[in-house]
Amino acid sequence: EANREGFLTHSNIDPKTRQRAKKLRTEMTKAEAAMWNMLRDLRPLGARFRRETPIGPYIADFAWLSARIIVEVDGDSHETDAGRYHDERRDRFLGAQGFTVLRFDNAQILDGPDHVFVTIRQHIAPFLRDERTTNGGRA
């Protein structure tokens, strides 16, 4: 069920999914921690990402719900056929809910954080408070 803004209501989340999301928040990988630091750097511009956020049957690594943006940090399990199939099915579901999903693998985040940061800023620029500041590098 959606609320009046069209968001999925929190009560729709299976308690097991909610509990798993809570556990994931305490077990961030090195790449997830680096991503979280990048996303927090965008807070002064109005970005409000949340970690390990349940959306329907899935848990988004990082989600800015009002902007309908999800940032995923992909480890090795996403490189298997089963992992790719799961990600495609998941992305279709999230896309049908109006979300844009940005995916980065661990190596991209750890080896090229500036490129990842600029890519994210470009995608979220329309939702930021002061778009004139979104064209440069990292703040």
Sequence and secondary structure as in RCSB ss.txt:
>XXXX:A:sequence
EANREGFLTHSNIDPKTRQRAKKLRTEMTKAEAAMWNMLRDLRPLGARFRRETPIGPYIADFAWLSARIIVEVDG
DSHETDAGRYHDERRDRFLGAQGFTVLRFDNAQILDGPDHVFVTIRQHIAPFLRDERTTNGGRA
>XXXX:A:secstr
 B TTS B GGGS HHHHHHHHHHHT   HHHHHHHHHHHTTGGGT   EEEEEETTEEEEEEETTTTEEEEEE 
GGGGSHHHHHHHHHHHHHHHHTT EEEEEEHHHHHH HHHHHHHHHHHHGGGSS GGGSSSS  
